């Protein structure tokens, strides 16, 4: 079996709405020098300081958006006003918001995506602080030697933002509730999602890291099971389908031996694919493998599997496994790793071909 690696397990908060207010600029000053022996010293009002800006940084050490579920308003520091003796006001301190890698931020009012934080350490300006106002030292001329004009600081930018987390996983699991997705991710990684003999035991996404050998590994994302009507809001899984958007491969896990004899595995498999297509055409077109689970419970596995593939009319990659006993999982894991390696190599070659040449 592939070696076991770490698991990210947490209270999963994957969306939040916040308001950000950059700092206003400080006001310029209108003052005059009143030093000894210089009663008519001229203007000496300094500029106001720039308001603090608000930045966002992707941090690999953060897993959820829970910090932004309870604190929703963020204000950067205002710039100080200008002072006499040509003294400029201090600029406001910038504010940095840290979010998980994979966070997408959009303008709440327009829905326009502003930034996709897909790389660790990526830093982006969300709201710019206002410029400081001008002091009266800038308005002195040969004909106006005692100007009393100064300008106020500019207001900082403010936005209402919608943040959603799309986890960075290589492989995503699809399937009906109780199809065995949680058992599968437990068997191939150190992830410990809840497993029980009733549906909807998975209430939030789970990530598991599968280490194939010393230098090769991949991340699997398990989301709550889908049911018919999920694209219209039924069940839980539709809320978490966004987390499969970045995956390179989808594993469609089917319970080939349901406890209820009235359940038709072929019909359930078709229902999942139909919901996927309704939700997102791009997600539907991703590479998808068929994984027939619980083969250890079949009296005649070969005949049942052949009949399923014939009825389902499937001609793509298909693996028969038992997640609970480990049957077939080793072969599946190595096939996934090979597929991901080939996909990454093709992507790298495509990127190199697109680079301009001298």
C-alpha positions as CSV (number, residue, x, y, z in Angstrom):
1,X,0.0,0.0,0.0
2,X,1.2,3.6,-0.6
3,X,2.8,5.2,2.4
4,X,0.5,7.3,4.7
5,X,1.0,11.0,4.9
6,X,-0.5,14.0,6.7
7,X,-4.1,15.1,6.7
8,X,-5.6,18.5,6.9
9,X,-8.6,18.2,9.3
10,X,-10.4,21.3,10.5
11,X,-13.7,23.1,11.0
12,X,-14.2,23.9,7.4
13,X,-15.4,27.4,6.5
14,X,-15.1,28.0,2.8
15,X,-16.9,31.3,2.1
16,X,-17.2,34.7,3.8
17,X,-18.3,38.2,3.0
18,X,-16.2,41.1,4.4
19,X,-16.0,44.9,4.1
20,X,-12.7,46.6,3.7
21,X,-12.0,50.3,4.3
22,X,-8.6,51.7,3.4
23,X,-7.4,54.6,5.5
24,X,-8.2,58.2,4.5
25,X,-5.4,60.5,3.8
26,X,-4.5,63.1,6.4
27,X,-5.4,66.8,5.8
28,X,-2.8,69.3,4.7
29,X,-1.9,72.1,7.2
30,X,-2.1,75.9,6.6
31,X,0.4,77.3,9.1
32,X,3.1,80.0,9.1
33,X,6.6,80.3,10.6
34,X,6.6,82.5,13.7
35,X,10.2,82.3,14.8
36,X,12.3,84.9,16.5
37,X,13.5,87.6,14.2
38,X,11.3,86.2,11.4
39,X,7.8,87.5,12.1
40,X,6.9,87.1,8.4
41,X,8.5,83.7,7.9
42,X,6.1,82.5,5.3
43,X,4.0,79.3,4.9
44,X,5.2,76.1,6.8
45,X,2.2,73.8,6.6
46,X,3.1,70.2,5.8
47,X,1.2,67.6,3.8
48,X,-1.0,65.0,5.4
49,X,0.1,61.4,5.5
50,X,-1.2,58.7,3.1
51,X,-3.9,56.4,4.5
52,X,-3.0,52.8,5.1
53,X,-3.9,50.3,2.3
54,X,-5.3,46.8,2.7
55,X,-3.5,43.8,1.2
56,X,-4.3,40.1,1.0
57,X,-1.7,37.3,1.1
58,X,-2.1,33.6,0.4
59,X,-0.7,31.6,3.3
60,X,-0.2,27.8,3.1
61,X,-0.4,27.5,6.9
62,X,-4.1,28.6,6.9
63,X,-6.8,26.1,5.9
64,X,-10.1,27.8,6.2
65,X,-11.8,31.2,6.1
66,X,-13.1,30.9,9.6
67,X,-11.3,34.1,10.7
68,X,-13.5,36.1,8.3
69,X,-16.8,34.5,9.4
70,X,-16.9,36.3,12.7
71,X,-14.8,39.5,12.0
72,X,-16.2,41.0,8.9
73,X,-15.1,44.7,8.9
74,X,-11.5,45.7,8.4
75,X,-10.2,49.3,8.5
76,X,-6.7,50.4,7.8
77,X,-5.2,53.3,9.7
78,X,-5.8,56.9,8.7
79,X,-2.9,59.1,7.7
80,X,-1.9,61.9,10.2
81,X,-2.7,65.5,9.4
82,X,0.2,67.8,8.3
83,X,1.8,70.0,10.9
84,X,3.7,73.3,11.1
85,X,7.4,73.7,10.5
86,X,7.2,71.8,7.2
87,X,6.3,68.6,9.1
88,X,4.5,66.0,7.1
89,X,1.9,63.7,8.8
90,X,2.9,60.1,9.3
91,X,1.4,57.6,6.8
92,X,-1.2,55.1,8.1
93,X,-0.1,51.6,8.7
94,X,-1.0,49.1,6.0
95,X,-3.2,46.1,6.9
96,X,-2.5,42.6,5.6
97,X,-5.2,39.9,5.5
98,X,-4.0,36.3,5.4
99,X,-6.1,33.7,3.6
100,X,-5.7,30.1,2.5
101,X,-4.1,29.3,-0.8
102,X,-6.9,28.8,-3.3
103,X,-9.0,31.7,-2.2
104,X,-10.9,33.6,-4.8
105,X,-12.0,37.1,-4.0
106,X,-14.8,38.9,-5.9
107,X,-16.6,42.3,-5.7
108,X,-19.8,41.6,-3.9
109,X,-21.8,44.2,-5.7
110,X,-20.8,43.3,-9.3
111,X,-19.7,39.7,-8.9
112,X,-16.5,40.4,-10.8
113,X,-13.6,38.3,-9.7
114,X,-10.7,40.5,-8.4
115,X,-8.0,38.0,-7.6
116,X,-7.4,34.2,-7.5
117,X,-4.8,33.5,-4.9
118,X,-3.4,30.2,-6.2
119,X,0.2,30.4,-5.1
120,X,1.7,30.6,-1.6
121,X,3.0,34.0,-0.7
122,X,1.0,35.8,-3.5
123,X,0.2,39.3,-2.3
124,X,-2.4,41.6,-3.8
125,X,-3.7,45.1,-3.1
126,X,-7.4,45.0,-2.2
127,X,-8.1,48.7,-1.2
128,X,-5.7,51.6,-1.7
129,X,-5.3,54.2,1.0
130,X,-6.1,57.8,0.2
131,X,-3.4,60.3,-0.6
132,X,-2.6,63.0,2.0
133,X,-3.8,66.5,1.4
134,X,-1.3,69.3,0.5
135,X,-0.1,71.8,3.0
136,X,0.1,75.6,2.2
137,X,3.8,75.3,1.4
138,X,2.8,74.1,-2.1
139,X,0.7,77.2,-2.8
140,X,3.4,79.9,-2.3
141,X,4.1,82.0,-5.4
142,X,5.8,85.3,-6.1
143,X,2.4,87.0,-5.9
144,X,0.9,85.0,-3.1
145,X,3.5,84.8,-0.4
146,X,1.2,84.0,2.5
147,X,-1.2,81.4,1.1
148,X,-3.9,80.1,3.3
149,X,-4.9,77.3,1.0
150,X,-4.5,73.6,1.9
151,X,-6.4,70.5,0.7
152,X,-8.1,67.7,2.7
153,X,-6.9,64.1,2.4
154,X,-8.5,61.8,-0.1
155,X,-10.8,59.1,1.2
156,X,-9.5,55.5,1.1
157,X,-11.1,52.9,-1.1
158,X,-13.8,50.7,0.4
159,X,-15.3,47.5,-0.9
160,X,-17.7,44.7,0.1
161,X,-15.9,41.5,-0.9
162,X,-17.0,37.9,-1.3
163,X,-14.3,35.3,-0.5
164,X,-14.6,31.7,-1.4
165,X,-12.1,28.9,-1.0
166,X,-11.4,26.4,-3.8
167,X,-9.1,23.8,-2.3
168,X,-6.0,22.8,-4.2
169,X,-6.4,19.1,-4.7
170,X,-5.1,16.9,-7.6
171,X,-8.0,14.4,-7.4
172,X,-11.6,14.8,-6.5
173,X,-14.1,12.2,-5.3
174,X,-17.7,12.1,-6.6
175,X,-20.5,9.8,-5.6
176,X,-23.8,9.3,-3.9
177,X,-24.0,9.4,-0.1
178,X,-22.7,6.2,1.5
179,X,-20.8,5.2,-1.8
180,X,-17.6,4.7,0.2
181,X,-15.7,7.9,-0.6
182,X,-14.8,8.5,3.1
183,X,-13.7,4.9,3.5
184,X,-11.6,5.1,0.4
185,X,-9.8,8.3,1.5
186,X,-9.2,6.7,4.9
187,X,-7.6,3.7,3.3
188,X,-5.1,5.5,1.1
189,X,-4.2,8.4,3.3
190,X,-4.1,9.5,6.9
191,X,-7.4,11.4,6.6
192,X,-9.9,10.3,9.2
193,X,-13.3,11.4,8.0
194,X,-16.4,10.1,9.8
195,X,-17.5,6.7,8.5
196,X,-20.9,5.1,9.3
197,X,-23.5,2.8,7.9
198,X,-25.9,5.7,7.0
199,X,-25.7,8.5,4.4
200,X,-24.4,12.1,4.7
201,X,-21.8,11.2,7.3
202,X,-19.5,13.7,5.5
203,X,-20.6,17.2,6.2
204,X,-17.6,19.2,5.0
205,X,-14.7,18.5,2.6
206,X,-11.8,16.4,3.7
207,X,-8.3,16.5,2.2
208,X,-5.9,13.5,2.3
209,X,-2.3,13.4,1.0
210,X,-1.3,10.1,-0.6
211,X,2.4,9.5,-0.7
212,X,3.3,7.0,-3.4
213,X,7.0,7.1,-2.8
214,X,9.6,9.4,-1.3
215,X,9.3,12.2,-3.9
216,X,5.8,11.6,-5.3
217,X,2.5,12.4,-3.7
218,X,-0.9,13.8,-4.5
219,X,-3.9,15.4,-2.7
220,X,-7.4,13.9,-2.7
221,X,-10.5,16.0,-1.9
222,X,-13.6,14.2,-0.6
223,X,-16.8,16.3,-0.6
224,X,-20.3,15.4,0.8
225,X,-22.2,13.0,-1.4
226,X,-24.4,14.3,-4.2
227,X,-28.0,13.5,-4.6
228,X,-30.4,14.0,-7.5
229,X,-31.3,17.7,-7.7
230,X,-28.0,18.8,-6.1
231,X,-27.5,21.4,-8.9
232,X,-30.8,23.1,-7.8
233,X,-29.7,23.0,-4.1
234,X,-30.8,19.7,-2.8
235,X,-28.5,18.0,-0.3
236,X,-25.1,19.3,0.7
237,X,-22.7,18.4,-2.1
238,X,-23.6,21.2,-4.5
239,X,-22.2,23.7,-1.9
240,X,-18.8,22.0,-2.2
241,X,-18.5,21.2,-5.9
242,X,-16.4,24.4,-6.2
243,X,-13.6,22.5,-4.5
244,X,-13.3,20.1,-7.5
245,X,-12.7,23.0,-9.9
246,X,-8.9,22.9,-9.6
247,X,-8.6,19.1,-9.7
248,X,-6.9,17.3,-12.6
249,X,-8.9,14.1,-12.2
250,X,-12.3,13.1,-10.9
251,X,-12.9,9.6,-9.4
252,X,-16.6,8.7,-9.7
253,X,-17.1,6.1,-6.9
254,X,-20.1,3.9,-7.3
255,X,-21.5,1.5,-4.7
256,X,-21.7,-1.7,-6.8
257,X,-23.3,-3.7,-4.0
258,X,-26.0,-1.5,-2.3
259,X,-27.7,-2.8,0.9
260,X,-31.1,-1.8,-0.6
261,X,-31.8,-4.2,-3.5
262,X,-34.2,-1.7,-5.0
263,X,-31.4,0.7,-5.6
264,X,-30.0,0.6,-9.2
265,X,-26.3,1.5,-9.2
266,X,-26.4,2.3,-12.9
267,X,-29.2,4.8,-12.4
268,X,-27.4,6.4,-9.4
269,X,-24.2,6.7,-11.5
270,X,-26.1,8.5,-14.3
271,X,-27.8,10.8,-11.8
272,X,-24.4,12.0,-10.5
273,X,-23.0,12.7,-14.0
274,X,-26.2,14.6,-14.9
275,X,-25.9,16.8,-11.7
276,X,-22.3,17.5,-12.6
277,X,-23.2,18.6,-16.1
278,X,-26.0,20.9,-14.8
279,X,-23.7,22.5,-12.2
280,X,-20.6,23.2,-14.4
281,X,-19.9,22.1,-18.0
282,X,-16.2,22.6,-17.5
283,X,-16.2,20.4,-14.4
284,X,-18.2,17.8,-16.3
285,X,-15.6,17.7,-19.1
286,X,-12.7,17.0,-16.7
287,X,-11.0,13.5,-17.0
288,X,-13.2,11.1,-15.0
289,X,-12.6,7.6,-13.9
290,X,-15.2,5.1,-12.8
291,X,-14.4,3.4,-9.5
292,X,-16.7,0.4,-8.6
293,X,-16.5,0.0,-4.8
294,X,-17.5,-2.8,-2.4
295,X,-16.6,-5.6,-4.8
296,X,-15.8,-7.8,-1.8
297,X,-19.6,-8.0,-1.2
298,X,-20.4,-9.5,-4.6
299,X,-21.0,-13.2,-5.1
300,X,-19.8,-13.0,-8.7
301,X,-17.7,-9.9,-9.1
302,X,-16.6,-10.4,-12.7
303,X,-20.1,-10.9,-14.0
304,X,-21.6,-8.0,-12.0
305,X,-18.9,-5.6,-13.1
306,X,-19.3,-6.6,-16.8
307,X,-23.0,-6.2,-16.6
308,X,-22.7,-2.8,-15.0
309,X,-20.3,-1.5,-17.6
310,X,-22.5,-2.8,-20.3
311,X,-25.7,-1.2,-18.9
312,X,-23.9,2.1,-18.1
313,X,-22.3,2.1,-21.5
314,X,-18.9,3.1,-20.1
315,X,-15.8,3.0,-22.3
316,X,-13.4,5.0,-20.1
317,X,-10.9,3.9,-17.3
318,X,-12.6,1.6,-14.8
319,X,-11.3,0.2,-11.5
320,X,-12.9,-2.4,-9.2
321,X,-11.9,-2.0,-5.6
322,X,-12.9,-2.6,-2.0
323,X,-12.0,0.5,0.0
324,X,-12.6,-1.3,3.4
325,X,-10.3,-4.3,2.6
326,X,-7.8,-2.5,0.3
327,X,-8.5,-4.7,-2.7
328,X,-7.5,-3.0,-5.9
329,X,-6.6,0.3,-4.2
330,X,-2.8,-0.1,-4.7
331,X,-3.2,-0.4,-8.4
332,X,-5.6,2.5,-8.5
333,X,-3.2,4.8,-6.6
334,X,-0.3,4.1,-8.9
335,X,-2.5,4.6,-12.0
336,X,-3.6,8.0,-10.6
337,X,0.0,9.0,-9.9
338,X,1.1,8.1,-13.5
339,X,-1.9,10.0,-14.9
340,X,-1.0,13.1,-12.9
341,X,2.6,13.0,-13.9
342,X,1.7,12.8,-17.5
343,X,-0.8,15.6,-17.2
344,X,1.7,17.9,-15.5
345,X,4.4,17.1,-18.1
346,X,1.9,18.0,-20.9
347,X,1.0,21.2,-19.2
348,X,4.7,22.2,-18.8
349,X,5.4,21.4,-22.4
350,X,2.4,23.5,-23.5
351,X,3.6,26.4,-21.3
352,X,7.1,26.3,-22.8
353,X,5.7,26.2,-26.4
354,X,3.7,29.4,-25.6
355,X,6.7,31.3,-24.4
356,X,8.1,33.9,-26.9
357,X,11.4,33.0,-28.6
358,X,14.1,35.5,-29.6
